[in-house]
Amino acid sequence: MRISARARDVEPFYVMEQAKAAIERSQSPRDGDQRMLFLNIGEPDFTAPPLVQEAAERAVRMGRTQYTMATGLPALREAISRWYATRFGAKVEPERIVVTAGASAALQLACLALIEQGDEILMPDPCYPCNRHFVRVAEGRARMLACGPEQRFQLNSGQVHDAWNTATRGVLLASPSNPTGTSIAREELERIARAVRERGGVTLVDEIYLGLSYEDDYGHTALGLPDGLGEEVISINSFSKYFNLTGWRLGWMVAPKALVPALERLAQNLFICPNVVSQQAAIACFDADSLAEYERRRAEFKARRDYFIPALESLGLKVPVAPDGAFYAWANVSSLCEKWDIPLKGDQPDQGGSWSAAYEIMDRCQIAVTPGRDFGQADTRRYIRLSTSTALPDLQEAVARLKAAL
């Protein structure tokens, strides 16, 4: 059977490949193995708050399960619009909001609507791996630009200016970012958006961790940029992270009004509509009691970060830029590799450096972590990603095991 070039070009999602190995190991433990601690997957350990669960049950009982419009329930789009106004002071008309089958569907729709064959999209290295594959499936090319700790692992306007060429269509950013948990400062984001506007390009911002910010300087949305820039930005969001609805597969995007009809046509053909029960339930995410619970959980995520990052540092696993959002630690394992005689480079991408270190950590400590292999090529062999989305006692146990092993 002939497989298409686009399917052949899409690499495995190594986060999930490594997770499979950890699950298999946990299900067939060796003598003396401890319980596996899963710090590899970016999934909150919280689930839907009570009012959201009740809304889902009510929708099923009352038979509210028929197709909706491809752009989503009007009541949900209005609730999202109000959230932007009250939480971020950003005016986002409901007509600009397209509800989608998760943020992944939003990214797919945006890329298919905007990218032609051969178009280039500038992206930071490191970044979330699936984002570059959405570009590839749309027949474009993700051009990865190395972003080190001195710039918070984020693109800056100077890089955009220098890298732009006749093939460049736009930029795809993430703030807060996976894997680093770092955000783009408001002033820098404005400079990037202006640079893109001057060149007639598009600015896409993955904001699926919006709401999970812990520093006042970074808790903002690109939709609030001045001088009309916020109305030109395409923002991708999700109910998975801040709203803790990972398996419900529901997200949204905010787009310029002129783009919405094209997105709707694509959504009609590719998805018909997002999951209807999830949509009915998600309206309850914006109830005052639900929002209060989400804020309580955000405080707990912050407490986990505040414990875990200094603890890693004390073990020699340096986190060059403290995460200001999301729930990740992007930790340098160079010292660990030296202690355990792991070469930083290997003949293959799945050899040496953080890839081998991740498996050593699994073997020695029964802790699942994610090697930097997934997130790019810019020095990612030196880094692992650890998720702080799990409970504080598990994080404390992980630190104790790492300390013993080191």
VEXDREN-2710 file (C-alpha; in Angstrom, 1 decimal):
% VEXDREN-2710
k/r/px/py/pz
1/MET/0.0/0.0/0.0
2/ARG/1.4/3.4/-0.9
3/ILE/1.5/5.9/2.0
4/SER/1.3/9.6/1.2
5/ALA/4.4/11.7/1.6
6/ARG/2.7/13.9/4.2
7/ALA/2.0/10.9/6.4
8/ARG/5.5/9.5/5.9
9/ASP/7.0/12.9/6.9
10/VAL/5.1/13.2/10.2
11/GLU/7.3/11.8/12.9
12/PRO/5.9/9.8/15.8
13/PHE/4.7/11.8/18.8
14/TYR/7.7/10.7/21.0
15/VAL/6.0/11.9/24.2
16/MET/3.4/9.2/23.6
17/GLU/5.9/6.6/22.4
18/GLN/7.9/7.1/25.6
19/ALA/4.7/7.0/27.7
20/LYS/3.9/3.6/26.2
21/ALA/7.2/2.3/27.5
22/ALA/6.6/3.7/30.9
23/ILE/3.1/2.2/31.1
24/GLU/4.4/-1.2/30.0
25/ARG/7.1/-1.0/32.6
26/SER/4.6/-0.1/35.3
27/GLN/2.4/-3.0/34.3
28/SER/5.2/-5.5/34.4
29/PRO/7.4/-4.3/37.3
30/ARG/10.7/-5.9/38.1
31/ASP/11.6/-7.1/41.6
32/GLY/12.2/-4.2/43.8
33/ASP/10.5/-1.6/41.5
34/GLN/8.5/1.2/43.1
35/ARG/5.2/2.6/41.8
36/MET/5.8/4.4/38.6
37/LEU/5.5/8.2/38.9
38/PHE/4.3/9.7/35.6
39/LEU/5.8/13.2/35.2
40/ASN/5.8/12.9/31.4
41/ILE/2.3/13.8/30.2
42/GLY/0.9/17.3/30.4
43/GLU/-2.5/16.4/31.7
44/PRO/-4.0/18.0/34.9
45/ASP/-4.7/15.5/37.6
46/PHE/-8.0/17.4/38.2
47/THR/-11.1/16.6/36.3
48/ALA/-14.3/18.5/35.5
49/PRO/-15.8/20.5/38.4
50/PRO/-19.2/19.4/39.7
51/LEU/-21.3/21.9/37.8
52/VAL/-19.6/20.9/34.5
53/GLN/-20.3/17.2/35.2
54/GLU/-23.9/18.0/36.1
55/ALA/-24.3/19.9/32.9
56/ALA/-23.0/17.0/30.8
57/GLU/-25.4/14.6/32.6
58/ARG/-28.3/16.9/32.1
59/ALA/-27.6/17.3/28.4
60/VAL/-27.6/13.5/28.0
61/ARG/-30.8/13.1/30.0
62/MET/-32.6/15.8/28.1
63/GLY/-31.5/14.6/24.7
64/ARG/-29.5/17.7/23.8
65/THR/-27.1/15.7/21.7
66/GLN/-28.0/16.7/18.1
67/TYR/-25.6/18.4/15.7
68/THR/-24.8/22.1/16.4
69/MET/-23.6/24.6/13.9
70/ALA/-20.0/23.9/12.8
71/THR/-18.9/27.0/14.7
72/GLY/-20.4/25.8/18.0
73/LEU/-23.3/26.6/20.3
74/PRO/-24.0/30.4/20.3
75/ALA/-24.4/30.2/24.1
76/LEU/-20.9/28.8/24.5
77/ARG/-19.4/31.3/22.1
78/GLU/-21.0/34.1/24.1
79/ALA/-19.7/32.6/27.4
80/ILE/-16.2/32.5/26.0
81/SER/-16.5/36.2/24.8
82/ARG/-17.6/37.3/28.3
83/TRP/-14.6/35.4/29.9
84/TYR/-12.2/37.3/27.7
85/ALA/-13.8/40.6/28.8
86/THR/-14.0/39.9/32.5
87/ARG/-10.7/38.0/32.9
88/PHE/-8.4/39.8/30.5
89/GLY/-10.2/43.1/29.6
90/ALA/-10.2/42.0/25.9
91/LYS/-13.2/42.7/23.6
92/VAL/-13.8/39.6/21.6
93/GLU/-17.0/39.4/19.7
94/PRO/-18.8/36.0/19.7
95/GLU/-18.8/36.0/15.9
96/ARG/-15.0/35.8/15.9
97/ILE/-15.1/32.6/18.0
98/VAL/-15.1/29.2/16.4
99/VAL/-15.6/26.2/18.8
100/THR/-13.5/23.2/17.7
101/ALA/-12.9/19.5/18.5
102/GLY/-9.9/20.4/20.7
103/ALA/-7.1/22.9/20.1
104/SER/-5.7/20.4/17.6
105/ALA/-8.7/20.8/15.3
106/ALA/-8.4/24.6/15.6
107/LEU/-4.8/24.4/14.6
108/GLN/-5.6/22.1/11.7
109/LEU/-8.4/24.4/10.5
110/ALA/-6.2/27.5/10.8
111/CYS/-3.4/25.9/8.8
112/LEU/-5.6/24.6/6.1
113/ALA/-7.3/28.0/5.7
114/LEU/-4.1/30.0/5.5
115/ILE/-1.2/27.9/4.3
116/GLU/-0.4/27.1/0.6
117/GLN/2.0/24.5/-0.6
118/GLY/5.6/25.7/0.0
119/ASP/4.6/28.4/2.5
120/GLU/7.0/28.8/5.4
121/ILE/5.9/29.4/9.0
122/LEU/8.4/30.6/11.6
123/MET/8.4/28.8/14.9
124/PRO/10.6/28.7/18.0
125/ASP/12.9/25.8/18.7
126/PRO/12.0/24.2/21.2
127/CYS/8.2/24.1/20.7
128/TYR/5.3/21.7/20.9
129/PRO/6.0/19.1/18.2
130/CYS/2.5/18.7/16.8
131/ASN/2.4/22.4/15.8
132/ARG/5.0/21.9/13.1
133/HIS/3.2/18.8/11.9
134/PHE/0.0/20.7/11.4
135/VAL/1.9/23.0/9.1
136/ARG/3.4/20.1/7.2
137/VAL/0.0/18.4/6.7
138/ALA/-1.2/21.7/5.1
139/GLU/1.7/21.4/2.6
140/GLY/3.7/24.1/4.3
141/ARG/7.1/24.0/6.0
142/ALA/7.8/24.8/9.7
143/ARG/11.1/26.8/9.8
144/MET/12.4/26.4/13.3
145/LEU/14.5/29.2/14.8
146/ALA/16.8/28.4/17.8
147/CYS/15.6/30.2/20.9
148/GLY/17.8/29.9/24.0
149/PRO/17.3/30.7/27.6
150/GLU/18.6/34.3/27.1
151/GLN/15.4/35.0/25.2
152/ARG/13.1/32.8/27.4
153/PHE/13.1/30.0/24.7
154/GLN/10.7/32.3/22.7
155/LEU/10.9/34.0/19.3
156/ASN/11.7/37.7/19.3
157/SER/10.9/40.4/16.7
158/GLY/14.6/40.6/15.6
159/GLN/14.5/36.9/14.6
160/VAL/11.3/37.4/12.7
161/HIS/12.8/40.4/10.8
162/ASP/16.0/38.5/9.9
163/ALA/14.3/35.2/8.9
164/TRP/11.5/36.6/6.8
165/ASN/11.7/35.8/3.1
166/THR/9.5/35.6/0.1
167/ALA/8.2/32.2/1.1
168/THR/7.3/33.2/4.7
169/ARG/3.6/33.3/5.4
170/GLY/3.7/34.0/9.1
171/VAL/4.6/32.9/12.6
172/LEU/3.2/30.3/15.0
173/LEU/4.0/31.1/18.6
174/ALA/3.0/29.6/22.0
175/SER/2.5/31.6/25.2
176/PRO/2.8/30.1/27.7
177/SER/4.9/27.5/26.0
178/ASN/5.0/23.7/26.0
179/PRO/7.7/22.5/26.9
180/THR/9.2/25.4/28.7
181/GLY/6.3/27.1/30.5
182/THR/7.6/30.5/29.5
183/SER/5.5/33.3/28.0
184/ILE/6.3/36.2/25.6
185/ALA/6.4/39.6/27.2
186/ARG/3.5/41.8/26.1
187/GLU/5.8/44.4/24.5
188/GLU/7.8/41.8/22.6
189/LEU/4.6/40.1/21.4
190/GLU/3.4/43.5/20.1
191/ARG/6.6/44.0/18.2
192/ILE/6.3/40.6/16.6
193/ALA/2.7/41.2/15.6
194/ARG/3.7/44.6/14.1
195/ALA/6.6/43.0/12.1
196/VAL/4.2/40.4/10.7
197/ARG/1.6/42.9/9.8
198/GLU/4.1/45.1/8.0
199/ARG/5.0/42.0/5.8
200/GLY/1.4/41.0/5.1
201/GLY/1.7/37.8/7.1
202/VAL/-0.4/36.1/9.8
203/THR/0.3/35.7/13.5
204/LEU/-1.0/32.5/15.1
205/VAL/-0.6/32.2/18.9
206/ASP/-1.2/28.9/20.7
207/GLU/-2.7/30.1/24.0
208/ILE/-4.0/26.8/25.3
209/TYR/-2.4/27.4/28.7
210/LEU/-4.0/30.9/29.0
211/GLY/-5.3/31.2/32.5
212/LEU/-2.5/29.1/33.9
213/SER/-0.2/32.1/34.4
214/TYR/1.5/32.8/37.8
215/GLU/3.2/36.1/37.1
216/ASP/1.4/39.4/36.5
217/ASP/3.8/40.4/33.8
218/TYR/2.8/37.5/31.6
219/GLY/-0.9/36.8/32.3
220/HIS/-2.2/38.4/29.1
221/THR/-3.7/37.4/25.8
222/ALA/-2.5/38.3/22.3
223/LEU/-6.1/39.3/21.6
224/GLY/-5.6/42.4/23.8
225/LEU/-2.8/43.9/21.7
226/PRO/-3.3/47.6/20.8
227/ASP/-3.8/49.3/17.5
228/GLY/-6.0/46.7/16.0
229/LEU/-3.3/44.0/16.3
230/GLY/-5.5/41.9/18.7
231/GLU/-8.2/41.8/16.0
232/GLU/-5.7/40.4/13.4
233/VAL/-4.1/37.7/15.6
234/ILE/-5.5/34.2/15.4
235/SER/-5.6/32.7/18.9
236/ILE/-5.9/29.0/19.6
237/ASN/-7.3/27.8/22.9
238/SER/-8.6/24.7/24.7
239/PHE/-10.8/23.5/27.5
240/SER/-8.1/20.8/28.3
241/LYS/-5.6/22.7/30.5
242/TYR/-7.0/25.6/32.6
243/PHE/-10.5/24.0/32.4
244/ASN/-9.3/20.4/33.1
245/LEU/-11.4/18.8/30.3
246/THR/-8.6/16.9/28.4
247/GLY/-10.6/13.9/27.2
248/TRP/-13.7/15.9/26.3
249/ARG/-11.9/17.1/23.2
250/LEU/-13.1/20.7/23.0
251/GLY/-11.3/23.9/22.1
252/TRP/-11.8/27.1/20.2
253/MET/-10.1/29.7/18.1
254/VAL/-10.6/33.5/17.8
255/ALA/-10.0/34.7/14.3
256/PRO/-10.5/37.9/12.2
257/LYS/-14.1/38.1/11.1
258/ALA/-13.1/37.9/7.4
259/LEU/-11.6/34.5/8.1
260/VAL/-14.5/32.9/9.9
261/PRO/-16.6/31.9/6.8
262/ALA/-13.6/29.9/5.4
263/LEU/-13.1/28.3/8.8
264/GLU/-16.7/27.4/9.0
265/ARG/-16.8/25.8/5.5
266/LEU/-13.7/23.7/6.4
267/ALA/-15.2/22.7/9.8
268/GLN/-18.5/21.7/8.2
269/ASN/-16.7/19.3/5.8
270/LEU/-14.0/18.0/8.2
271/PHE/-15.8/17.8/11.5
272/ILE/-19.5/18.7/11.1
273/CYS/-19.4/20.0/14.6
274/PRO/-17.6/19.7/17.9
275/ASN/-18.8/17.2/20.5
276/VAL/-22.2/18.4/21.6
277/VAL/-22.3/17.0/25.1
278/SER/-18.9/18.6/25.7
279/GLN/-20.2/21.9/24.4
280/GLN/-23.3/21.8/26.7
281/ALA/-21.1/21.0/29.6
282/ALA/-18.4/23.6/28.8
283/ILE/-20.9/26.5/29.3
284/ALA/-20.9/25.6/33.0
285/CYS/-17.1/26.2/33.0
286/PHE/-17.9/29.9/33.1
287/ASP/-20.3/29.7/36.1
288/ALA/-19.0/31.7/39.1
289/ASP/-18.6/28.6/41.2
290/SER/-16.6/26.8/38.5
291/LEU/-14.3/29.7/37.9
292/ALA/-13.6/30.0/41.6
293/GLU/-12.7/26.3/41.6
294/TYR/-10.4/26.8/38.6
295/GLU/-8.7/29.6/40.4
296/ARG/-8.2/27.4/43.5
297/ARG/-6.6/24.8/41.3
298/ARG/-4.4/27.4/39.6
299/ALA/-3.1/28.3/43.0
300/GLU/-2.3/24.7/43.6
301/PHE/-0.4/24.4/40.3
302/LYS/1.6/27.4/41.3
303/ALA/2.4/25.8/44.7
304/ARG/3.7/22.7/42.9
305/ARG/5.9/24.9/40.6
306/ASP/7.2/26.8/43.6
307/TYR/8.3/23.6/45.3
308/PHE/9.5/21.6/42.3
309/ILE/11.7/24.0/40.4
310/PRO/14.0/24.9/43.4
311/ALA/14.1/21.2/44.3
312/LEU/15.3/20.2/40.8
313/GLU/17.9/23.0/41.0
314/SER/19.2/21.7/44.3
315/LEU/19.9/18.3/42.6
316/GLY/21.9/20.0/39.8
317/LEU/19.0/19.7/37.3
318/LYS/19.1/23.3/36.3
319/VAL/15.9/25.0/34.9
320/PRO/17.5/28.0/33.1
321/VAL/14.2/30.0/32.9
322/ALA/11.6/29.6/35.6
323/PRO/8.3/28.8/34.1
324/ASP/5.7/31.6/34.5
325/GLY/2.8/29.5/33.3
326/ALA/1.5/26.0/32.3
327/PHE/2.9/23.1/34.4
328/TYR/6.3/22.1/33.1
329/ALA/9.9/22.2/34.1
330/TRP/12.4/22.3/31.2
331/ALA/15.5/20.9/33.0
332/ASN/19.0/20.6/31.8
333/VAL/20.4/17.1/32.4
334/SER/24.0/17.7/31.4
335/SER/25.2/17.1/34.9
336/LEU/23.1/14.0/35.3
337/CYS/24.5/12.6/32.0
338/GLU/28.0/13.3/33.3
339/LYS/27.4/11.5/36.5
340/TRP/25.8/8.5/34.8
341/ASP/28.3/8.4/31.9
342/ILE/25.7/9.1/29.3
343/PRO/27.1/10.7/26.1
344/LEU/25.3/14.0/25.2
345/LYS/25.3/12.9/21.6
346/GLY/24.6/9.6/19.8
347/ASP/24.6/8.3/16.3
348/GLN/20.8/8.4/16.2
349/PRO/18.2/10.9/17.6
350/ASP/17.1/8.3/20.0
351/GLN/20.5/7.7/21.5
352/GLY/22.5/9.6/24.1
353/GLY/21.7/12.9/25.9
354/SER/18.2/13.4/27.3
355/TRP/16.7/10.4/25.4
356/SER/19.0/8.0/27.2
357/ALA/18.8/9.9/30.4
358/ALA/15.0/9.6/30.4
359/TYR/15.2/5.8/30.2
360/GLU/17.9/5.8/32.9
361/ILE/15.6/7.8/35.1
362/MET/12.8/5.4/34.4
363/ASP/15.0/2.4/35.2
364/ARG/16.7/3.8/38.3
365/CYS/13.9/5.8/39.8
366/GLN/10.7/4.6/38.3
367/ILE/9.9/8.1/37.1
368/ALA/8.6/8.7/33.6
369/VAL/9.9/12.0/32.1
370/THR/9.9/13.3/28.5
371/PRO/13.2/13.6/26.6
372/GLY/13.8/16.8/24.6
373/ARG/13.9/14.8/21.4
374/ASP/10.3/15.8/20.6
375/PHE/10.6/19.5/20.9
376/GLY/13.2/20.5/18.3
377/GLN/16.9/20.3/17.5
378/ALA/18.3/23.4/19.2
379/ASP/20.3/21.8/22.1
380/THR/17.3/19.7/23.1
381/ARG/19.5/16.8/23.8
382/ARG/20.5/18.5/27.0
383/TYR/16.9/18.9/28.3
384/ILE/14.0/16.8/29.7
385/ARG/10.5/18.0/30.3
386/LEU/8.9/17.2/33.6
387/SER/5.2/17.8/34.2
388/THR/4.1/19.4/37.5
389/SER/0.5/18.6/36.7
390/THR/0.5/15.8/39.3
391/ALA/-0.1/16.0/43.0
392/LEU/2.5/17.6/45.3
393/PRO/3.2/14.3/47.3
394/ASP/4.1/12.6/44.0
395/LEU/6.5/15.5/43.1
396/GLN/8.0/15.2/46.6
397/GLU/8.5/11.5/46.1
398/ALA/10.1/12.1/42.7
399/VAL/12.6/14.5/44.2
400/ALA/13.5/12.0/46.9
401/ARG/14.1/9.2/44.4
402/LEU/16.2/11.5/42.2
403/LYS/18.2/12.6/45.1
404/ALA/18.9/9.0/46.1
405/ALA/19.8/8.0/42.6
406/LEU/22.2/11.0/42.2
END
